[in-house]
Amino acid sequence: MAAEKKTFAEMAGEFFREASVLVGVFGWLDSLIEDKLSAEWAAVTVLLMALLLAIGMLIEWIR
């Protein structure tokens, strides 16, 4: 059985959600390796993750 084609909105929503996870994983990993973990760095990483996740969820919700 052939898989259904995904819409652009579905692919964009998945992209933003996956980008959120990558920012979280590699952002924290980079800060630990570089020994530059600070409150500002953590706040920016968490806010960027939340923003990307929210965009992805919004795109999926609207479609």
CHARMM internal coordinates of N, CA and C (Angstrom, degrees):
IC EDIT
DIST 1 N 1 CA 1.4482
DIST 1 CA 1 C 1.5315
ANGL 1 N 1 CA 1 C 107.69
DIST 1 C 2 N 1.3078
ANGL 1 CA 1 C 2 N 115.70
DIHE 1 N 1 CA 1 C 2 N 132.00
DIST 2 N 2 CA 1.4684
ANGL 1 C 2 N 2 CA 121.39
DIHE 1 CA 1 C 2 N 2 CA -178.84
DIST 2 CA 2 C 1.5281
ANGL 2 N 2 CA 2 C 110.46
DIHE 1 C 2 N 2 CA 2 C -77.36
DIST 2 C 3 N 1.3070
ANGL 2 CA 2 C 3 N 115.12
DIHE 2 N 2 CA 2 C 3 N 141.69
DIST 3 N 3 CA 1.4673
ANGL 2 C 3 N 3 CA 120.09
DIHE 2 CA 2 C 3 N 3 CA 178.45
DIST 3 CA 3 C 1.5206
ANGL 3 N 3 CA 3 C 109.40
DIHE 2 C 3 N 3 CA 3 C -76.46
DIST 3 C 4 N 1.3207
ANGL 3 CA 3 C 4 N 114.73
DIHE 3 N 3 CA 3 C 4 N 147.07
DIST 4 N 4 CA 1.4626
ANGL 3 C 4 N 4 CA 119.24
DIHE 3 CA 3 C 4 N 4 CA 178.49
DIST 4 CA 4 C 1.5111
ANGL 4 N 4 CA 4 C 110.09
DIHE 3 C 4 N 4 CA 4 C -70.62
DIST 4 C 5 N 1.3326
ANGL 4 CA 4 C 5 N 116.10
DIHE 4 N 4 CA 4 C 5 N 148.05
DIST 5 N 5 CA 1.4555
ANGL 4 C 5 N 5 CA 120.05
DIHE 4 CA 4 C 5 N 5 CA 176.87
DIST 5 CA 5 C 1.5210
ANGL 5 N 5 CA 5 C 108.74
DIHE 4 C 5 N 5 CA 5 C -72.49
DIST 5 C 6 N 1.3214
ANGL 5 CA 5 C 6 N 115.28
DIHE 5 N 5 CA 5 C 6 N 140.06
DIST 6 N 6 CA 1.4577
ANGL 5 C 6 N 6 CA 120.11
DIHE 5 CA 5 C 6 N 6 CA 178.17
DIST 6 CA 6 C 1.5196
ANGL 6 N 6 CA 6 C 109.02
DIHE 5 C 6 N 6 CA 6 C -86.20
DIST 6 C 7 N 1.3195
ANGL 6 CA 6 C 7 N 115.23
DIHE 6 N 6 CA 6 C 7 N 145.23
DIST 7 N 7 CA 1.4563
ANGL 6 C 7 N 7 CA 119.70
DIHE 6 CA 6 C 7 N 7 CA 176.47
DIST 7 CA 7 C 1.5253
ANGL 7 N 7 CA 7 C 109.24
DIHE 6 C 7 N 7 CA 7 C -78.90
DIST 7 C 8 N 1.3271
ANGL 7 CA 7 C 8 N 115.29
DIHE 7 N 7 CA 7 C 8 N 163.44
DIST 8 N 8 CA 1.4642
ANGL 7 C 8 N 8 CA 120.15
DIHE 7 CA 7 C 8 N 8 CA 178.30
DIST 8 CA 8 C 1.5198
ANGL 8 N 8 CA 8 C 110.78
DIHE 7 C 8 N 8 CA 8 C -61.05
DIST 8 C 9 N 1.3284
ANGL 8 CA 8 C 9 N 116.94
DIHE 8 N 8 CA 8 C 9 N -40.20
DIST 9 N 9 CA 1.4644
ANGL 8 C 9 N 9 CA 120.44
DIHE 8 CA 8 C 9 N 9 CA -179.44
DIST 9 CA 9 C 1.5271
ANGL 9 N 9 CA 9 C 110.86
DIHE 8 C 9 N 9 CA 9 C -63.28
DIST 9 C 10 N 1.3135
ANGL 9 CA 9 C 10 N 117.05
DIHE 9 N 9 CA 9 C 10 N -40.05
DIST 10 N 10 CA 1.4583
ANGL 9 C 10 N 10 CA 120.74
DIHE 9 CA 9 C 10 N 10 CA 179.28
DIST 10 CA 10 C 1.5314
ANGL 10 N 10 CA 10 C 110.61
DIHE 9 C 10 N 10 CA 10 C -65.09
DIST 10 C 11 N 1.3309
ANGL 10 CA 10 C 11 N 116.21
DIHE 10 N 10 CA 10 C 11 N -43.20
DIST 11 N 11 CA 1.4632
ANGL 10 C 11 N 11 CA 119.68
DIHE 10 CA 10 C 11 N 11 CA 179.20
DIST 11 CA 11 C 1.5248
ANGL 11 N 11 CA 11 C 111.19
DIHE 10 C 11 N 11 CA 11 C -67.35
DIST 11 C 12 N 1.3286
ANGL 11 CA 11 C 12 N 117.23
DIHE 11 N 11 CA 11 C 12 N -39.07
DIST 12 N 12 CA 1.4657
ANGL 11 C 12 N 12 CA 120.76
DIHE 11 CA 11 C 12 N 12 CA 178.93
DIST 12 CA 12 C 1.5240
ANGL 12 N 12 CA 12 C 110.49
DIHE 11 C 12 N 12 CA 12 C -65.76
DIST 12 C 13 N 1.3181
ANGL 12 CA 12 C 13 N 117.29
DIHE 12 N 12 CA 12 C 13 N -41.38
DIST 13 N 13 CA 1.4564
ANGL 12 C 13 N 13 CA 121.16
DIHE 12 CA 12 C 13 N 13 CA 177.90
DIST 13 CA 13 C 1.5149
ANGL 13 N 13 CA 13 C 111.62
DIHE 12 C 13 N 13 CA 13 C -61.83
DIST 13 C 14 N 1.3330
ANGL 13 CA 13 C 14 N 116.45
DIHE 13 N 13 CA 13 C 14 N -43.21
DIST 14 N 14 CA 1.4590
ANGL 13 C 14 N 14 CA 120.36
DIHE 13 CA 13 C 14 N 14 CA 177.26
DIST 14 CA 14 C 1.5234
ANGL 14 N 14 CA 14 C 111.11
DIHE 13 C 14 N 14 CA 14 C -64.12
DIST 14 C 15 N 1.3295
ANGL 14 CA 14 C 15 N 116.67
DIHE 14 N 14 CA 14 C 15 N -39.73
DIST 15 N 15 CA 1.4652
ANGL 14 C 15 N 15 CA 120.77
DIHE 14 CA 14 C 15 N 15 CA 179.42
DIST 15 CA 15 C 1.5272
ANGL 15 N 15 CA 15 C 110.96
DIHE 14 C 15 N 15 CA 15 C -59.25
DIST 15 C 16 N 1.3212
ANGL 15 CA 15 C 16 N 116.91
DIHE 15 N 15 CA 15 C 16 N -49.03
DIST 16 N 16 CA 1.4642
ANGL 15 C 16 N 16 CA 120.13
DIHE 15 CA 15 C 16 N 16 CA -177.54
DIST 16 CA 16 C 1.5267
ANGL 16 N 16 CA 16 C 111.75
DIHE 15 C 16 N 16 CA 16 C -66.53
DIST 16 C 17 N 1.3178
ANGL 16 CA 16 C 17 N 117.73
DIHE 16 N 16 CA 16 C 17 N -37.60
DIST 17 N 17 CA 1.4693
ANGL 16 C 17 N 17 CA 119.93
DIHE 16 CA 16 C 17 N 17 CA 177.72
DIST 17 CA 17 C 1.5193
ANGL 17 N 17 CA 17 C 111.34
DIHE 16 C 17 N 17 CA 17 C -66.74
DIST 17 C 18 N 1.3240
ANGL 17 CA 17 C 18 N 116.80
DIHE 17 N 17 CA 17 C 18 N -41.73
DIST 18 N 18 CA 1.4621
ANGL 17 C 18 N 18 CA 119.91
DIHE 17 CA 17 C 18 N 18 CA 178.44
DIST 18 CA 18 C 1.5265
ANGL 18 N 18 CA 18 C 111.09
DIHE 17 C 18 N 18 CA 18 C -69.64
DIST 18 C 19 N 1.3289
ANGL 18 CA 18 C 19 N 117.39
DIHE 18 N 18 CA 18 C 19 N -35.96
DIST 19 N 19 CA 1.4683
ANGL 18 C 19 N 19 CA 120.45
DIHE 18 CA 18 C 19 N 19 CA 176.79
DIST 19 CA 19 C 1.5251
ANGL 19 N 19 CA 19 C 110.22
DIHE 18 C 19 N 19 CA 19 C -62.69
DIST 19 C 20 N 1.3169
ANGL 19 CA 19 C 20 N 116.83
DIHE 19 N 19 CA 19 C 20 N -35.71
DIST 20 N 20 CA 1.4572
ANGL 19 C 20 N 20 CA 121.07
DIHE 19 CA 19 C 20 N 20 CA 177.58
DIST 20 CA 20 C 1.5289
ANGL 20 N 20 CA 20 C 110.99
DIHE 19 C 20 N 20 CA 20 C -60.43
DIST 20 C 21 N 1.3132
ANGL 20 CA 20 C 21 N 116.45
DIHE 20 N 20 CA 20 C 21 N -44.74
DIST 21 N 21 CA 1.4663
ANGL 20 C 21 N 21 CA 120.61
DIHE 20 CA 20 C 21 N 21 CA 179.40
DIST 21 CA 21 C 1.5271
ANGL 21 N 21 CA 21 C 110.31
DIHE 20 C 21 N 21 CA 21 C -65.31
DIST 21 C 22 N 1.3309
ANGL 21 CA 21 C 22 N 117.32
DIHE 21 N 21 CA 21 C 22 N -42.05
DIST 22 N 22 CA 1.4569
ANGL 21 C 22 N 22 CA 120.29
DIHE 21 CA 21 C 22 N 22 CA -179.49
DIST 22 CA 22 C 1.5200
ANGL 22 N 22 CA 22 C 111.90
DIHE 21 C 22 N 22 CA 22 C -64.90
DIST 22 C 23 N 1.3206
ANGL 22 CA 22 C 23 N 117.26
DIHE 22 N 22 CA 22 C 23 N -40.47
DIST 23 N 23 CA 1.4634
ANGL 22 C 23 N 23 CA 120.29
DIHE 22 CA 22 C 23 N 23 CA 176.51
DIST 23 CA 23 C 1.5186
ANGL 23 N 23 CA 23 C 109.97
DIHE 22 C 23 N 23 CA 23 C -61.12
DIST 23 C 24 N 1.3065
ANGL 23 CA 23 C 24 N 116.10
DIHE 23 N 23 CA 23 C 24 N -42.51
DIST 24 N 24 CA 1.4582
ANGL 23 C 24 N 24 CA 119.70
DIHE 23 CA 23 C 24 N 24 CA 179.75
DIST 24 CA 24 C 1.5128
ANGL 24 N 24 CA 24 C 112.44
DIHE 23 C 24 N 24 CA 24 C -63.70
DIST 24 C 25 N 1.3072
ANGL 24 CA 24 C 25 N 117.16
DIHE 24 N 24 CA 24 C 25 N -47.95
DIST 25 N 25 CA 1.4612
ANGL 24 C 25 N 25 CA 120.49
DIHE 24 CA 24 C 25 N 25 CA -176.82
DIST 25 CA 25 C 1.5235
ANGL 25 N 25 CA 25 C 110.99
DIHE 24 C 25 N 25 CA 25 C -69.00
DIST 25 C 26 N 1.3234
ANGL 25 CA 25 C 26 N 117.07
DIHE 25 N 25 CA 25 C 26 N -53.25
DIST 26 N 26 CA 1.4561
ANGL 25 C 26 N 26 CA 119.51
DIHE 25 CA 25 C 26 N 26 CA -174.63
DIST 26 CA 26 C 1.5189
ANGL 26 N 26 CA 26 C 112.65
DIHE 25 C 26 N 26 CA 26 C -77.80
DIST 26 C 27 N 1.3154
ANGL 26 CA 26 C 27 N 118.04
DIHE 26 N 26 CA 26 C 27 N -27.09
DIST 27 N 27 CA 1.4616
ANGL 26 C 27 N 27 CA 120.20
DIHE 26 CA 26 C 27 N 27 CA 175.09
DIST 27 CA 27 C 1.5142
ANGL 27 N 27 CA 27 C 111.47
DIHE 26 C 27 N 27 CA 27 C -64.53
DIST 27 C 28 N 1.3330
ANGL 27 CA 27 C 28 N 116.03
DIHE 27 N 27 CA 27 C 28 N -47.79
DIST 28 N 28 CA 1.4615
ANGL 27 C 28 N 28 CA 119.64
DIHE 27 CA 27 C 28 N 28 CA 178.31
DIST 28 CA 28 C 1.5169
ANGL 28 N 28 CA 28 C 111.07
DIHE 27 C 28 N 28 CA 28 C -67.43
DIST 28 C 29 N 1.3189
ANGL 28 CA 28 C 29 N 117.19
DIHE 28 N 28 CA 28 C 29 N -40.88
DIST 29 N 29 CA 1.4603
ANGL 28 C 29 N 29 CA 120.79
DIHE 28 CA 28 C 29 N 29 CA -179.61
DIST 29 CA 29 C 1.5290
ANGL 29 N 29 CA 29 C 110.68
DIHE 28 C 29 N 29 CA 29 C -62.22
DIST 29 C 30 N 1.3189
ANGL 29 CA 29 C 30 N 117.16
DIHE 29 N 29 CA 29 C 30 N -44.38
DIST 30 N 30 CA 1.4592
ANGL 29 C 30 N 30 CA 121.00
DIHE 29 CA 29 C 30 N 30 CA 178.61
DIST 30 CA 30 C 1.5216
ANGL 30 N 30 CA 30 C 111.31
DIHE 29 C 30 N 30 CA 30 C -61.67
DIST 30 C 31 N 1.3130
ANGL 30 CA 30 C 31 N 116.32
DIHE 30 N 30 CA 30 C 31 N -43.03
DIST 31 N 31 CA 1.4625
ANGL 30 C 31 N 31 CA 119.04
DIHE 30 CA 30 C 31 N 31 CA -178.65
DIST 31 CA 31 C 1.5273
ANGL 31 N 31 CA 31 C 111.75
DIHE 30 C 31 N 31 CA 31 C -66.74
DIST 31 C 32 N 1.3237
ANGL 31 CA 31 C 32 N 117.31
DIHE 31 N 31 CA 31 C 32 N -33.27
DIST 32 N 32 CA 1.4634
ANGL 31 C 32 N 32 CA 119.95
DIHE 31 CA 31 C 32 N 32 CA 177.99
DIST 32 CA 32 C 1.5259
ANGL 32 N 32 CA 32 C 111.48
DIHE 31 C 32 N 32 CA 32 C -72.58
DIST 32 C 33 N 1.3200
ANGL 32 CA 32 C 33 N 117.24
DIHE 32 N 32 CA 32 C 33 N -39.80
DIST 33 N 33 CA 1.4639
ANGL 32 C 33 N 33 CA 121.00
DIHE 32 CA 32 C 33 N 33 CA -179.50
DIST 33 CA 33 C 1.5245
ANGL 33 N 33 CA 33 C 110.54
DIHE 32 C 33 N 33 CA 33 C -68.88
DIST 33 C 34 N 1.3195
ANGL 33 CA 33 C 34 N 117.33
DIHE 33 N 33 CA 33 C 34 N -41.13
DIST 34 N 34 CA 1.4665
ANGL 33 C 34 N 34 CA 121.81
DIHE 33 CA 33 C 34 N 34 CA -177.29
DIST 34 CA 34 C 1.5278
ANGL 34 N 34 CA 34 C 112.25
DIHE 33 C 34 N 34 CA 34 C -82.53
DIST 34 C 35 N 1.3055
ANGL 34 CA 34 C 35 N 118.77
DIHE 34 N 34 CA 34 C 35 N -2.78
DIST 35 N 35 CA 1.4735
ANGL 34 C 35 N 35 CA 123.41
DIHE 34 CA 34 C 35 N 35 CA -177.03
DIST 35 CA 35 C 1.5261
ANGL 35 N 35 CA 35 C 111.88
DIHE 34 C 35 N 35 CA 35 C 54.27
DIST 35 C 36 N 1.3050
ANGL 35 CA 35 C 36 N 116.41
DIHE 35 N 35 CA 35 C 36 N 42.62
DIST 36 N 36 CA 1.4631
ANGL 35 C 36 N 36 CA 119.74
DIHE 35 CA 35 C 36 N 36 CA 178.68
DIST 36 CA 36 C 1.5257
ANGL 36 N 36 CA 36 C 111.90
DIHE 35 C 36 N 36 CA 36 C -123.54
DIST 36 C 37 N 1.3134
ANGL 36 CA 36 C 37 N 116.12
DIHE 36 N 36 CA 36 C 37 N 28.06
DIST 37 N 37 CA 1.4539
ANGL 36 C 37 N 37 CA 120.46
DIHE 36 CA 36 C 37 N 37 CA 178.70
DIST 37 CA 37 C 1.5287
ANGL 37 N 37 CA 37 C 109.21
DIHE 36 C 37 N 37 CA 37 C -69.22
DIST 37 C 38 N 1.3156
ANGL 37 CA 37 C 38 N 115.87
DIHE 37 N 37 CA 37 C 38 N 119.82
DIST 38 N 38 CA 1.4599
ANGL 37 C 38 N 38 CA 121.27
DIHE 37 CA 37 C 38 N 38 CA 178.95
DIST 38 CA 38 C 1.5239
ANGL 38 N 38 CA 38 C 108.16
DIHE 37 C 38 N 38 CA 38 C -139.45
DIST 38 C 39 N 1.2990
ANGL 38 CA 38 C 39 N 115.26
DIHE 38 N 38 CA 38 C 39 N 171.68
DIST 39 N 39 CA 1.4641
ANGL 38 C 39 N 39 CA 119.72
DIHE 38 CA 38 C 39 N 39 CA 179.76
DIST 39 CA 39 C 1.5241
ANGL 39 N 39 CA 39 C 110.77
DIHE 38 C 39 N 39 CA 39 C -63.75
DIST 39 C 40 N 1.3290
ANGL 39 CA 39 C 40 N 116.74
DIHE 39 N 39 CA 39 C 40 N -38.96
DIST 40 N 40 CA 1.4675
ANGL 39 C 40 N 40 CA 119.95
DIHE 39 CA 39 C 40 N 40 CA 179.72
DIST 40 CA 40 C 1.5269
ANGL 40 N 40 CA 40 C 110.96
DIHE 39 C 40 N 40 CA 40 C -65.34
DIST 40 C 41 N 1.3319
ANGL 40 CA 40 C 41 N 115.10
DIHE 40 N 40 CA 40 C 41 N -44.07
DIST 41 N 41 CA 1.4716
ANGL 40 C 41 N 41 CA 119.80
DIHE 40 CA 40 C 41 N 41 CA 179.69
DIST 41 CA 41 C 1.5259
ANGL 41 N 41 CA 41 C 110.38
DIHE 40 C 41 N 41 CA 41 C -61.57
DIST 41 C 42 N 1.3073
ANGL 41 CA 41 C 42 N 117.04
DIHE 41 N 41 CA 41 C 42 N -44.50
DIST 42 N 42 CA 1.4643
ANGL 41 C 42 N 42 CA 121.45
DIHE 41 CA 41 C 42 N 42 CA 179.82
DIST 42 CA 42 C 1.5297
ANGL 42 N 42 CA 42 C 110.64
DIHE 41 C 42 N 42 CA 42 C -63.71
DIST 42 C 43 N 1.3284
ANGL 42 CA 42 C 43 N 116.84
DIHE 42 N 42 CA 42 C 43 N -42.60
DIST 43 N 43 CA 1.4644
ANGL 42 C 43 N 43 CA 120.72
DIHE 42 CA 42 C 43 N 43 CA -179.34
DIST 43 CA 43 C 1.5255
ANGL 43 N 43 CA 43 C 111.02
DIHE 42 C 43 N 43 CA 43 C -64.15
DIST 43 C 44 N 1.3211
ANGL 43 CA 43 C 44 N 116.96
DIHE 43 N 43 CA 43 C 44 N -43.78
DIST 44 N 44 CA 1.4687
ANGL 43 C 44 N 44 CA 120.39
DIHE 43 CA 43 C 44 N 44 CA 179.60
DIST 44 CA 44 C 1.5184
ANGL 44 N 44 CA 44 C 110.66
DIHE 43 C 44 N 44 CA 44 C -64.05
DIST 44 C 45 N 1.3241
ANGL 44 CA 44 C 45 N 116.99
DIHE 44 N 44 CA 44 C 45 N -42.34
DIST 45 N 45 CA 1.4605
ANGL 44 C 45 N 45 CA 120.57
DIHE 44 CA 44 C 45 N 45 CA 179.58
DIST 45 CA 45 C 1.5257
ANGL 45 N 45 CA 45 C 111.40
DIHE 44 C 45 N 45 CA 45 C -63.23
DIST 45 C 46 N 1.3164
ANGL 45 CA 45 C 46 N 116.50
DIHE 45 N 45 CA 45 C 46 N -46.09
DIST 46 N 46 CA 1.4699
ANGL 45 C 46 N 46 CA 120.30
DIHE 45 CA 45 C 46 N 46 CA -179.56
DIST 46 CA 46 C 1.5273
ANGL 46 N 46 CA 46 C 110.69
DIHE 45 C 46 N 46 CA 46 C -65.83
DIST 46 C 47 N 1.3245
ANGL 46 CA 46 C 47 N 117.76
DIHE 46 N 46 CA 46 C 47 N -41.64
DIST 47 N 47 CA 1.4633
ANGL 46 C 47 N 47 CA 120.37
DIHE 46 CA 46 C 47 N 47 CA 179.12
DIST 47 CA 47 C 1.5274
ANGL 47 N 47 CA 47 C 111.52
DIHE 46 C 47 N 47 CA 47 C -65.35
DIST 47 C 48 N 1.3258
ANGL 47 CA 47 C 48 N 117.30
DIHE 47 N 47 CA 47 C 48 N -41.13
DIST 48 N 48 CA 1.4613
ANGL 47 C 48 N 48 CA 120.18
DIHE 47 CA 47 C 48 N 48 CA 178.18
DIST 48 CA 48 C 1.5230
ANGL 48 N 48 CA 48 C 110.72
DIHE 47 C 48 N 48 CA 48 C -65.23
DIST 48 C 49 N 1.3288
ANGL 48 CA 48 C 49 N 116.61
DIHE 48 N 48 CA 48 C 49 N -41.25
DIST 49 N 49 CA 1.4695
ANGL 48 C 49 N 49 CA 119.94
DIHE 48 CA 48 C 49 N 49 CA 176.39
DIST 49 CA 49 C 1.5301
ANGL 49 N 49 CA 49 C 110.80
DIHE 48 C 49 N 49 CA 49 C -60.04
DIST 49 C 50 N 1.3223
ANGL 49 CA 49 C 50 N 116.31
DIHE 49 N 49 CA 49 C 50 N -46.44
DIST 50 N 50 CA 1.4656
ANGL 49 C 50 N 50 CA 120.74
DIHE 49 CA 49 C 50 N 50 CA -178.64
DIST 50 CA 50 C 1.5272
ANGL 50 N 50 CA 50 C 111.07
DIHE 49 C 50 N 50 CA 50 C -64.13
DIST 50 C 51 N 1.3300
ANGL 50 CA 50 C 51 N 116.54
DIHE 50 N 50 CA 50 C 51 N -40.20
DIST 51 N 51 CA 1.4662
ANGL 50 C 51 N 51 CA 120.41
DIHE 50 CA 50 C 51 N 51 CA 179.82
DIST 51 CA 51 C 1.5232
ANGL 51 N 51 CA 51 C 110.70
DIHE 50 C 51 N 51 CA 51 C -63.97
DIST 51 C 52 N 1.3269
ANGL 51 CA 51 C 52 N 117.54
DIHE 51 N 51 CA 51 C 52 N -48.60
DIST 52 N 52 CA 1.4624
ANGL 51 C 52 N 52 CA 120.75
DIHE 51 CA 51 C 52 N 52 CA 179.78
DIST 52 CA 52 C 1.5228
ANGL 52 N 52 CA 52 C 111.59
DIHE 51 C 52 N 52 CA 52 C -63.11
DIST 52 C 53 N 1.3205
ANGL 52 CA 52 C 53 N 116.73
DIHE 52 N 52 CA 52 C 53 N -40.90
DIST 53 N 53 CA 1.4632
ANGL 52 C 53 N 53 CA 120.55
DIHE 52 CA 52 C 53 N 53 CA 178.26
DIST 53 CA 53 C 1.5252
ANGL 53 N 53 CA 53 C 110.85
DIHE 52 C 53 N 53 CA 53 C -63.78
DIST 53 C 54 N 1.3180
ANGL 53 CA 53 C 54 N 116.80
DIHE 53 N 53 CA 53 C 54 N -43.35
DIST 54 N 54 CA 1.4617
ANGL 53 C 54 N 54 CA 120.63
DIHE 53 CA 53 C 54 N 54 CA 179.91
DIST 54 CA 54 C 1.5212
ANGL 54 N 54 CA 54 C 111.39
DIHE 53 C 54 N 54 CA 54 C -64.33
DIST 54 C 55 N 1.3269
ANGL 54 CA 54 C 55 N 117.38
DIHE 54 N 54 CA 54 C 55 N -41.21
DIST 55 N 55 CA 1.4692
ANGL 54 C 55 N 55 CA 120.63
DIHE 54 CA 54 C 55 N 55 CA 177.97
DIST 55 CA 55 C 1.5240
ANGL 55 N 55 CA 55 C 109.80
DIHE 54 C 55 N 55 CA 55 C -61.56
DIST 55 C 56 N 1.3307
ANGL 55 CA 55 C 56 N 116.77
DIHE 55 N 55 CA 55 C 56 N -46.60
DIST 56 N 56 CA 1.4556
ANGL 55 C 56 N 56 CA 120.52
DIHE 55 CA 55 C 56 N 56 CA 179.41
DIST 56 CA 56 C 1.5122
ANGL 56 N 56 CA 56 C 112.92
DIHE 55 C 56 N 56 CA 56 C -61.17
DIST 56 C 57 N 1.3156
ANGL 56 CA 56 C 57 N 115.94
DIHE 56 N 56 CA 56 C 57 N -43.03
DIST 57 N 57 CA 1.4724
ANGL 56 C 57 N 57 CA 120.49
DIHE 56 CA 56 C 57 N 57 CA 178.85
DIST 57 CA 57 C 1.5240
ANGL 57 N 57 CA 57 C 111.25
DIHE 56 C 57 N 57 CA 57 C -66.98
DIST 57 C 58 N 1.3160
ANGL 57 CA 57 C 58 N 116.87
DIHE 57 N 57 CA 57 C 58 N -39.91
DIST 58 N 58 CA 1.4679
ANGL 57 C 58 N 58 CA 121.00
DIHE 57 CA 57 C 58 N 58 CA 179.34
DIST 58 CA 58 C 1.5199
ANGL 58 N 58 CA 58 C 111.21
DIHE 57 C 58 N 58 CA 58 C -64.00
DIST 58 C 59 N 1.3133
ANGL 58 CA 58 C 59 N 116.46
DIHE 58 N 58 CA 58 C 59 N -43.59
DIST 59 N 59 CA 1.4659
ANGL 58 C 59 N 59 CA 119.98
DIHE 58 CA 58 C 59 N 59 CA 178.77
DIST 59 CA 59 C 1.5273
ANGL 59 N 59 CA 59 C 110.29
DIHE 58 C 59 N 59 CA 59 C -60.80
DIST 59 C 60 N 1.3125
ANGL 59 CA 59 C 60 N 116.99
DIHE 59 N 59 CA 59 C 60 N -44.61
DIST 60 N 60 CA 1.4720
ANGL 59 C 60 N 60 CA 119.94
DIHE 59 CA 59 C 60 N 60 CA 178.70
DIST 60 CA 60 C 1.5223
ANGL 60 N 60 CA 60 C 111.54
DIHE 59 C 60 N 60 CA 60 C -65.92
DIST 60 C 61 N 1.3160
ANGL 60 CA 60 C 61 N 117.38
DIHE 60 N 60 CA 60 C 61 N -37.58
DIST 61 N 61 CA 1.4625
ANGL 60 C 61 N 61 CA 121.23
DIHE 60 CA 60 C 61 N 61 CA -178.22
DIST 61 CA 61 C 1.5247
ANGL 61 N 61 CA 61 C 111.32
DIHE 60 C 61 N 61 CA 61 C -69.12
DIST 61 C 62 N 1.3248
ANGL 61 CA 61 C 62 N 117.12
DIHE 61 N 61 CA 61 C 62 N -38.81
DIST 62 N 62 CA 1.4700
ANGL 61 C 62 N 62 CA 121.50
DIHE 61 CA 61 C 62 N 62 CA -177.58
DIST 62 CA 62 C 1.5167
ANGL 62 N 62 CA 62 C 111.94
DIHE 61 C 62 N 62 CA 62 C -72.07
DIST 62 C 63 N 1.3083
ANGL 62 CA 62 C 63 N 117.89
DIHE 62 N 62 CA 62 C 63 N -34.27
DIST 63 N 63 CA 1.4729
ANGL 62 C 63 N 63 CA 119.42
DIHE 62 CA 62 C 63 N 63 CA -172.59
DIST 63 CA 63 C 1.4652
ANGL 63 N 63 CA 63 C 112.47
DIHE 62 C 63 N 63 CA 63 C -65.95
END
COOR INIT
IC SEED 1 N 1 CA 1 C
IC BUILD
